[in-house]
Amino acid sequence: GLKGTDDIAVPVQGGEYVKEAKIGRAIMDADVFISLTHFKGHEMTGFGGAIKNIGMGCGSRAGKTEQHSSGKPHISPEKCRGCRRCQRECANEGLVFDRAARKMSVDQTHCVGCGRCLGACNFDAIAFDNDNANEVLKAIDKMEMTDKLSAAKGEALICRAYAHFVLVNVFCQHYDPAHPDDLGIPYMEKAETELDPKYERGTVAEVYAKIEKDIEEGLPLINDVIYSVPKYHFNKRAANAFAARFYLYYQKWDEAVKYATVALTNSPAGSLRNYEELLEYPMNNGATLNTAATYYVSADLTCNFMMATAYSYAGRVFGGYGVGMQYNHGQMIADNEGIDCTNTPFAPYTWKCEPLRFVSGIDKILLPRVPYLIEYLDPVAGTGYRHTVYPLFTAEETLLTRAEAYIMQKEYTAALNDMNLYLSNSCSKYKTLTEANISSWAASVADYDPKNPTPKKPLNPAFEIDRTQEGMIHTLLLLRRYETLHYGLRWFDVKRFGIEIYRRTLTSNDLGIKSVDDTLEVRDNRRAVQLPADVLAADMTPNPR
């Protein structure tokens, strides 16, 4: 009818996700249906055409509400300009304007998820929660379970676990059984349905327990058959690699070994990166395709278990540009503790990707791992959005995860096998690691001093290690530091092993140390990054300072 209330429930034969649709009665009574459709862009699906226009356009008001209600937007306070243009587009009183703060927010009880506000915002302040794992789990619970839905539920549980794993390790102290009261983060187990809900942070230990529960429930359900592009989903290998990393951080070494072995299969060597193929591509730090960096993150490579994309300037920070020089991997760090350090138990060595290493007049020592990609909005003006692609989990990082777990189990032969396999694949030459030469190296190298740096930084982990384990871990951390360069995982190793960090001012040529200005000590409050301003504004307990 004219008001969209005269409808009929139409069964959807064979529908897996939708069993019936509420369609306008006049449509169902028609003898002929002609659709004149134009091809269009769409905020949520990318493109829309005849199927979209018929499927959504013929729905009654109740039908359209059902179609949209599975995804509702949220508004970033930092990006919102308070222009209220989005509110003028809302027909359901789903947007609430705070006059004092001059910020808009979404009233989840009235919002129907139509998306008109998204199209109205010129500042990218509005985004949809349609990728929320809890929304998926809620929807699946209302459906008759099938193999595909079971696999989707498994991925949603793993996604939820991974999201909280990242958050708890960034915004909290590292998991430590000796500090059971360390502030955690709220573990979101259901989608928000009310305006301005209040949450308690709980503890890090509680968050880890819930992550473990989601992993153990979700992992057996993962099925790669449902994915058209598995590398952009939590496929089986990626999910097992995540479980291995989680249990390593959780100090459950047996579980870390178990899940890493599943991810690597019985032939880990066949899963490692082919550097000979990588060397066929040019090292180009511009915003171009078909370079070593774009090949490094290819979803077609066996070594890349799972990929992610982001709006990001990382390609400039870790590319041949002046951006980010003050906190980059410069020559001094590279020489004393990074990829050029000769004071290691596996020296002399040569990384296979040495020909692709980027060195220039700016103080950056870079590897081709972070492509700088541009989505051009105006090709003539050269303007658009900056993107990058990066691997969340790789065979190499998972191999080193298993090696570390073996060290903690004192299974040194197995750990050495994994570390030597890593070196044999990554280096054109290297000194084979043995328990004896690692112990000798560790005994002969002085501990790191901020004015006299060495690669051997004192370790203060939350668990006990003996002298043999300490030397092995120092070696393992050197390999992981190379493997995860530019990807940020070093910060988690710094927290896990209680490594003190110093803020230094370098001399004008960046090769000498002028002064040591600050120290990030073991369990320094600043190791837990402060919560974002919008979270604090919602009355969340801040991290102590």
LUMFIKE-912134 format. One record per residue (C-alpha): x, y, z; residue in three letters. Coordinates in steps of 0.25 Angstrom, whole numbers, padded with zeros to 4 digits, always signed. Each point is the difference from the previous one (the first is absolute). Last residue first. Example, Ala and Ser with C-alpha at 12.3 -4.5 7.8 and 13.67 -1.06 7.14 Angstrom:
REM LUMFIKE-912134
+0055-0004+0029Ser -0006-0014+0002Ala 
END
This chain:
REM LUMFIKE-912134
+0197+0026+0141Arg -0011-0010+0002Pro -0008-0005-0011Asn -0013+0007-0001Pro -0014-0006+0005Thr -0010+0002-0011Met -0009+0012+0003Asp -0005+0001-0015Ala +0010+0012-0002Ala +0011-0010+0003Leu -0004-0008-0012Val -0001+0012-0008Asp +0014+0005+0004Ala +0006-0014-0004Pro +0005-0008+0012Leu +0015+0002+0004Gln +0010-0010-0005Val +0004-0010+0011Ala +0015+0000+0000Arg -0002+0014+0005Arg -0002-0005+0014Asn +0014-0005+0001Asp +0000-0015+0002Arg +0015-0001-0003Val +0005+0014-0002Glu -0002+0009-0012Leu +0012+0009+0002Thr +0001+0014-0004Asp +0010+0011-0005Asp +0013-0008-0004Val +0009+0010-0007Ser +0009+0003-0012Lys +0000-0014-0006Ile +0008-0001-0013Gly -0004-0005-0014Leu -0011+0010-0003Asp +0009+0010-0007Asn -0005+0011+0009Ser +0002-0008+0013Thr -0011-0009+0005Leu -0009+0003+0012Thr -0004-0013+0007Arg -0013-0005+0006Arg +0003-0013+0007Tyr -0008-0013+0000Ile +0001-0010+0011Glu -0003-0015-0005Ile -0011-0006+0009Gly +0000-0013-0008Phe -0015+0001-0004Arg +0000+0015-0001Lys +0012+0001-0009Val -0005-0012-0008Asp -0013+0007-0002Phe +0007+0012-0005Trp +0008-0008-0010Arg -0014-0005-0007Leu -0001+0014-0007Gly +0000-0004-0014Tyr +0012+0008-0006His +0010-0011+0004Leu -0007-0013+0003Thr +0010-0010-0005Glu +0012+0008+0004Tyr -0004+0002+0014Arg -0005-0014+0001Arg +0014-0005-0004Leu +0006+0009+0011Leu -0010-0005+0010Leu +0003-0014-0002Leu +0015+0002+0002Thr -0003+0007+0013His -0010-0011+0004Ile +0011-0010-0002Met +0010+0007+0009Gly -0011+0002+0011Glu -0004-0015-0001Gln +0014-0004+0002Thr +0001+0009+0012Arg -0013-0004+0007Asp -0014+0006-0002Ile -0011+0003+0010Glu -0013+0006-0005Phe -0005+0015+0000Ala +0012+0004-0008Pro +0012+0009+0004Asn +0010-0001-0012Leu +0012+0008-0001Pro +0003+0005-0014Lys +0010-0008-0008Lys +0001+0007-0014Pro +0010+0009+0005Thr -0001+0015+0003Pro +0011+0009+0006Asn -0007+0013+0004Lys -0013-0007+0003Pro +0007-0012+0007Asp -0003-0014-0005Tyr +0006-0012+0007Asp +0014-0004-0004Ala +0002-0011-0010Val +0010-0011+0004Ser -0010-0009+0008Ala -0011+0001-0010Ala +0009-0004-0011Trp +0006-0012+0007Ser -0014-0004+0003Ser -0005+0001-0014Ile +0013-0007-0005Asn -0003-0012+0009Ala -0015-0002-0002Glu +0003+0000-0015Thr -0004+0010-0011Leu +0006-0002-0014Thr +0008+0012-0004Lys -0007+0007-0012Tyr +0000+0002-0015Lys -0010+0003-0011Ser -0010+0003+0012Cys -0015-0001+0002Ser -0003-0015-0003Asn +0013-0005+0007Ser -0002+0009+0011Leu -0015-0004+0003Tyr +0004-0015-0001Leu +0011+0003+0010Asn -0010+0007+0009Met -0010-0012-0001Asp +0011-0011+0002Asn +0006+0008+0011Leu -0013+0000+0008Ala -0002-0015-0003Ala +0014-0003+0006Thr -0003+0010+0012Tyr -0012-0007+0005Glu +0001+0008+0013Lys -0015+0002+0000Gln +0002+0015+0000Met +0010-0002-0012Ile -0011-0008-0007Tyr -0010+0011+0002Ala +0010+0010-0006Glu +0003-0009-0012Ala -0015-0002-0002Arg -0002+0015-0001Thr +0012+0001-0010Leu -0007-0010-0009Leu -0013+0009+0001Thr +0008+0012-0004Glu +0005-0007-0012Glu -0013-0006-0004Ala -0007+0013+0000Thr -0011+0007+0008Phe -0006+0014-0001Leu +0006+0003-0014Pro +0000+0014-0005Tyr -0007+0008-0010Val +0000+0015-0001Thr -0009+0012-0004His +0001+0015-0002Arg -0013+0006-0005Tyr -0001+0010-0012Gly +0007+0012-0007Thr +0009+0000-0012Gly -0006+0012-0006Ala -0003-0007-0013Val -0003-0013+0006Pro -0011+0006+0009Asp -0005-0010+0010Leu +0012-0009-0001Tyr +0001-0012+0009Glu +0014+0001+0004Ile +0010-0012+0004Leu +0013+0001+0007Tyr +0004-0014+0002Pro +0006-0004+0014Val +0010-0012-0001Arg +0011+0004-0008Pro +0011+0001+0011Leu +0005+0014+0005Leu +0012+0006+0007Ile -0005+0015+0002Lys +0009+0012+0003Asp -0002+0008-0013Ile +0011+0000-0010Gly -0004-0013-0005Ser -0001-0015+0004Val -0010-0010-0005Phe +0002-0014+0001Arg -0003-0008-0012Leu +0013-0006-0003Pro +0001-0004+0015Glu -0013-0009-0002Cys +0008-0013+0002Lys +0006+0005+0013Trp +0014-0002+0001Thr +0007-0006+0012Tyr +0013-0001+0008Pro -0006-0001+0010Ala -0010-0010+0006Phe +0004+0003+0015Pro -0002+0015-0002Thr +0009+0012+0000Asn -0001+0004-0014Thr -0012+0009+0001Cys -0005+0004-0014Asp -0014-0004+0002Ile -0002+0006+0014Gly +0008+0001+0013Glu +0012+0008-0002Asn +0001+0003-0015Asp -0015+0001-0003Ala -0003+0008+0013Ile +0011+0010-0005Met -0004+0000-0014Gln -0015+0003+0002Gly -0012-0008+0002His -0010+0011+0002Asn -0004+0009+0011Tyr +0006+0014-0004Gln -0001-0004-0015Met -0015-0001+0000Gly -0003+0007-0014Val +0013+0004-0007Gly -0004-0010-0012Tyr +0006-0013-0005Gly -0010-0009+0006Gly -0003-0005+0014Phe -0007+0013+0005Val -0005+0002-0015Arg -0006-0014-0001Gly -0005+0001+0014Ala -0009+0012-0004Tyr -0012-0008+0002Ser -0015-0004-0004Tyr +0002-0014+0004Ala +0000-0014-0007Thr +0002-0014+0007Ala +0006-0013-0004Met +0001-0014+0005Met +0009-0012-0001Phe +0010+0007-0008Asn +0011-0011-0002Cys -0008-0007-0011Thr +0000+0012-0009Leu -0012+0004-0008Asp -0005+0010+0010Ala +0012+0009-0005Ser +0006+0008+0011Val +0014-0002-0004Tyr -0004+0002-0015Tyr -0005+0014+0003Thr +0013+0003+0008Ala +0009-0006-0011Ala -0007+0009-0011Thr -0011-0003-0009Asn -0008+0012+0004Leu +0004+0014+0002Thr -0001+0011+0011Ala +0015+0002+0000Gly +0010-0007+0009Asn +0004-0010-0012Asn +0009-0012+0003Met -0002-0007-0013Pro -0005-0014-0001Tyr +0008-0013-0004Glu +0006+0000+0014Leu -0014-0004+0006Leu +0001-0013-0008Glu +0013-0004+0006Glu -0005+0004+0013Tyr -0010-0011+0000Asn -0007+0001+0014Arg -0002-0012+0008Leu -0012-0010-0001Ser +0008-0011-0006Gly +0010+0000+0011Ala -0011-0002+0010Pro -0003-0014-0005Ser -0008-0007+0011Asn -0010+0011+0000Thr +0004+0015+0004Leu -0014+0003+0005Ala -0002-0013+0007Val +0014+0001+0006Thr -0002+0014+0005Ala -0013-0005+0007Tyr +0007-0011+0008Lys +0013+0008+0003Val -0008+0012+0006Ala -0009-0010+0008Glu +0012-0006+0006Asp +0006+0013+0003Trp -0012+0006+0008Lys +0007+0013+0004Gln -0013+0008-0004Tyr +0009+0008-0010Tyr +0004-0013-0006Leu -0014-0005+0000Tyr -0005+0012-0008Phe +0011-0001-0010Arg -0003-0015-0002Ala -0015+0003-0001Ala +0002+0011-0010Phe +0008-0010-0009Ala -0011-0010+0002Asn -0010+0010-0005Ala +0009+0004-0012Ala +0002-0014-0004Arg -0015-0004+0001Lys -0004+0013-0008Asn -0003+0013+0008Phe -0004+0007-0012His +0007+0009-0010Tyr +0009-0012-0004Lys -0012-0008-0003Pro -0005+0007-0012Val -0013-0007-0005Ser -0002-0005+0015Tyr -0010-0011+0004Ile +0010-0011-0003Val +0010+0005+0010Asp -0008-0006+0012Asn +0002+0005+0014Ile -0009-0007+0010Leu +0011-0006+0008Pro +0006+0013+0003Leu -0012+0007+0005Gly -0003-0006+0013Glu +0015-0001+0005Glu +0003+0013-0006Ile -0012+0007+0007Asp +0003-0006+0013Lys +0015+0004+0000Glu -0004+0014-0003Ile -0009+0000+0012Lys +0011-0005+0009Ala +0009+0010-0006Tyr -0010+0011+0003Val -0002-0005+0015Glu +0015+0000+0002Ala +0002+0014-0006Val -0010+0005+0011Thr -0015+0006-0001Gly -0002+0012-0007Arg -0014+0003+0004Glu -0010+0005-0010Tyr -0010+0011-0002Lys -0010+0001-0011Pro -0002+0014-0007Asp -0012-0003-0009Leu -0005-0014+0000Glu +0001-0013-0009Thr +0015-0002+0001Glu +0003-0014-0006Ala +0004-0011+0009Lys +0012-0006+0006Glu +0009+0012+0000Met +0011-0003+0010Tyr +0002+0013+0008Pro +0015+0003+0001Ile +0010-0004+0010Gly +0006+0007+0012Leu +0010-0008+0008Asp -0006-0007+0012Asp +0006-0014-0002Pro +0015+0005+0000His +0008-0012+0003Ala -0007-0007-0011Pro +0005+0010-0010Asp -0007+0003-0013Tyr +0007+0013-0006His -0004+0013+0005Gln -0013+0006-0007Cys -0004+0008-0012Phe +0009-0006-0011Val -0001-0015+0005Asn -0014+0001+0004Val -0004+0006-0013Leu +0007-0010-0009Val -0005-0012+0008Phe -0014+0006+0000His -0001+0001-0015Ala +0006-0014-0002Tyr -0010-0006+0009Ala -0012+0006-0007Arg +0006-0004-0013Cys +0002-0014+0005Ile -0015+0000+0004Leu -0005+0006-0013Ala +0009-0010-0008Glu -0007-0012+0008Gly -0014+0006-0002Lys +0003+0001-0015Ala +0004-0015+0000Ala -0012-0004+0007Ser -0009+0009-0010Leu +0007-0007-0012Lys -0003-0014+0006Asp -0014+0003+0004Thr -0007+0005+0012Met -0014+0005-0001Glu +0000+0014+0003Met -0002+0010+0012Lys +0014-0004+0006Asp +0006+0004-0013Ile -0005+0014+0001Ala +0005+0002+0014Lys +0014-0006-0004Leu +0001+0009-0012Val -0004+0013+0008Glu +0011-0005+0011Asn +0011-0001-0011Ala -0003+0015-0004Asn +0003+0001-0015Asp -0014+0007-0002Asn +0005+0011+0010Asp -0002+0010-0010Phe +0009+0013-0001Ala -0003+0015+0002Ile +0011+0010+0002Ala +0005+0000-0014Asp +0000+0015-0001Phe -0010+0003-0010Asn -0012-0007+0007Cys -0013-0001-0008Ala +0003-0014-0006Gly +0002-0006+0013Leu -0013+0007+0006Cys -0008-0007-0011Arg +0005-0014+0005Gly -0014-0006+0002Cys +0005-0006+0013Gly -0014+0001+0007Val +0005+0009+0011Cys -0010+0002+0011His +0005-0009+0011Thr +0014+0002-0004Gln +0000+0015+0002Asp +0013+0004-0008Val +0008+0011+0005Ser +0003+0015-0005Met +0010+0009+0006Lys -0001+0015+0003Arg +0006-0003+0014Ala -0011+0009+0007Ala -0010-0002-0011Arg +0000-0015+0000Asp -0007-0004-0012Phe -0008-0014+0000Val -0002-0008-0013Leu -0010-0011-0002Gly -0012+0009+0000Glu -0006-0008-0011Asn +0000+0008-0013Ala +0015+0003+0001Cys +0005+0009-0012Glu +0000+0013+0008Arg +0008-0007+0011Gln +0011-0003-0009Cys +0002+0015-0003Arg +0001+0003+0014Arg +0013+0008-0002Cys +0006-0005+0013Gly +0014-0002-0006Arg +0000-0015+0003Cys +0014-0006-0002Lys +0005-0001+0014Glu -0014-0004+0005Pro +0000-0012-0009Ser -0014-0004-0003Ile -0006-0014+0000His -0009-0006-0011Pro -0010-0012+0001Lys +0001-0013-0008Gly -0010-0011+0002Ser -0012+0010+0000Ser +0001+0003-0014His -0008-0011-0007Gln -0009-0002+0012Glu -0004+0015-0001Thr -0002-0001-0015Lys -0009-0011+0002Gly -0008+0007+0011Ala -0002+0012-0009Arg -0004-0009-0012Ser +0011-0006-0009Gly -0001+0002-0015Cys +0012+0010+0000Gly +0009-0009+0008Met +0000-0012-0009Gly -0004+0007-0013Ile +0011+0011+0001Asn +0010-0010+0005Lys -0002-0010-0011Ile -0001+0011-0010Ala +0013+0007+0004Gly +0009+0003+0012Gly +0015+0001+0002Phe +0010+0000+0011Gly -0009-0008+0009Thr +0000+0009+0013Met +0001+0014-0006Glu -0006-0002-0013His +0004+0005-0014Gly -0010+0000-0011Lys -0004-0007-0013Phe -0013+0005-0005His -0013-0008+0000Thr -0013+0000-0007Leu -0008-0012+0006Ser -0012-0005-0007Ile -0010-0009+0007Phe -0012-0006-0006Val -0012-0007+0006Asp +0000+0008+0013Ala -0007-0005+0013Asp +0014-0003+0006Met +0004+0014-0002Ile -0013+0006+0005Ala +0002-0008+0013Arg +0013+0007+0003Gly +0011-0011+0004Ile +0003-0006+0014Lys +0011-0010-0003Ala +0000-0014+0005Glu +0011-0011+0004Lys +0012+0010-0002Val +0014-0006+0004Tyr +0000-0014-0007Glu -0012+0003-0010Gly -0004-0012-0007Gly -0014+0005-0004Gln -0001+0014+0006Val -0014+0001+0005Pro -0008+0013-0002Val -0006+0007+0012Ala -0010+0010-0005Ile +0000+0015+0001Asp -0009+0012+0001Asp +0008+0009+0010Thr +0008+0008-0010Gly -0007+0013+0001Lys -0005+0001-0014Leu -0004-0015+0000Gly 
END
